[in-house]
Amino acid sequence: MKTQLTKEDLVTFEQEIADVFATGAIRAPVHLRAGREDQLIKIFREENIGDDDYIFGFWDAHELALLKGVPREEVKQAILDGKSISLCFPKYKVLCSGIVGSLMGTATGVAWALKNQGKSGRAFLFCGEMSSETGIFFEAVKYAYNFDLPVKFIVCDNGLSVMTKTRDVWGSEDPWFKATKYESKIIYFQYVNGYPHSGLGKLIKF
Ligand SMILES: Cc1ncc(C[n+]2csc(CCOP(=O)(O)OP(=O)(O)O)c2C)c(N)n1
């Protein structure tokens, strides 16, 4: 079912988690995001992401789980249980990992299986712009493009990899895929994250 959630719903949820995290009650890393709500909602609506589709995400996937239809309280409980960076709700086809580069091949493999088994459903993998510079991201996009697999890669560019400016590492303003044929498999947008990379900016970041 298409998401009915609003920007306000996503903002309020992250704020609620931030407030709990600030008390020290969550004994695990939490990655909060703000500033990309409109883009995410637009993608879920325009792509008509529904029950048959798979969502792959990484450490910053609270919003993705909510938009895919995981009930708010289930997402919150998982975060309180320390699973913020690897939210997995198989029943809702939401699968996330805290390891950079770990799911591009999985998403592509799921898309391959869906296509070859004649099943409906697509795979959508959401990652950051630094993750999109990894070799496995390129290999997965290339394979998905060449075999016309039902998978899209969504690159959410906040300009930072933890605390490092991505452009300083790339040596270029543009992501590698800009103006290439592979763009047909990729949705790219820029945003400024209203939160630090992880936590609330106190103690260590990782
Ligand atoms: C294999 C591995 N190496 C390092 C890390 C630590 N790490 C977590 S997030 C991150 C930066 C990723 O940057 P980007 O893909 O742009 O994500 P975003 O800024 O959107 O969180 C790194 C290096 C990790 N999680 N996994």
The ligand as an SDF file (V2000), in Angstrom:
LIG
                    3D

 26 27  0  0  0  0  0  0  0  0999 V2000
   32.6490   -1.8250    6.2870 C   0  0  0  0  0  0  0  0  0  0  0  0
   32.4180   -0.5790    7.1090 C   0  0  0  0  0  0  0  0  0  0  0  0
   33.4130    0.3270    7.2030 N   0  0  0  0  0  0  0  0  0  0  0  0
   33.2210    1.4670    7.9350 C   0  0  0  0  0  0  0  0  0  0  0  0
   32.0260    1.7010    8.5630 C   0  0  0  0  0  0  0  0  0  0  0  0
   31.8080    2.9800    9.3700 C   0  0  0  0  0  0  0  0  0  0  0  0
   30.8670    3.8690    8.6740 N   0  0  0  0  0  0  0  0  0  0  0  0
   29.5750    3.9310    9.0280 C   0  0  0  0  0  0  0  0  0  0  0  0
   28.7170    4.9980    8.1020 S   0  0  0  0  0  0  0  0  0  0  0  0
   30.0790    5.4400    7.2260 C   0  0  0  0  0  0  0  0  0  0  0  0
   30.0120    6.5280    6.1810 C   0  0  0  0  0  0  0  0  0  0  0  0
   29.1290    6.2790    5.0740 C   0  0  0  0  0  0  0  0  0  0  0  0
   28.8910    7.4750    4.3550 O   0  0  0  0  0  0  0  0  0  0  0  0
   27.6490    7.5630    3.4220 P   0  0  0  0  0  0  0  0  0  0  0  0
   27.5630    6.3520    2.5930 O   0  0  0  0  0  0  0  0  0  0  0  0
   27.7090    8.8450    2.6700 O   0  0  0  0  0  0  0  0  0  0  0  0
   26.4370    7.5280    4.4400 O   0  0  0  0  0  0  0  0  0  0  0  0
   25.6340    8.6470    5.2460 P   0  0  0  0  0  0  0  0  0  0  0  0
   26.4880    9.8780    5.3470 O   0  0  0  0  0  0  0  0  0  0  0  0
   24.4180    8.9300    4.4450 O   0  0  0  0  0  0  0  0  0  0  0  0
   25.3200    8.0400    6.5610 O   0  0  0  0  0  0  0  0  0  0  0  0
   31.1830    4.7100    7.6430 C   0  0  0  0  0  0  0  0  0  0  0  0
   32.5350    4.8430    7.0690 C   0  0  0  0  0  0  0  0  0  0  0  0
   31.0220    0.7230    8.4280 C   0  0  0  0  0  0  0  0  0  0  0  0
   29.8180    0.8910    8.9700 N   0  0  0  0  0  0  0  0  0  0  0  0
   31.2280   -0.3870    7.6730 N   0  0  0  0  0  0  0  0  0  0  0  0
  1  2  1  0
  2  3  1  0
  2 26  2  0
  3  4  2  0
  4  5  1  0
  5  6  1  0
  5 24  2  0
  6  7  1  0
  7  8  2  0
  7 22  1  0
  8  9  1  0
  9 10  1  0
 10 11  1  0
 10 22  2  0
 11 12  1  0
 12 13  1  0
 13 14  1  0
 14 15  2  0
 14 16  1  0
 14 17  1  0
 17 18  1  0
 18 19  2  0
 18 20  1  0
 18 21  1  0
 22 23  1  0
 24 25  1  0
 24 26  1  0
M  CHG  1   7   1
M  END
$$$$
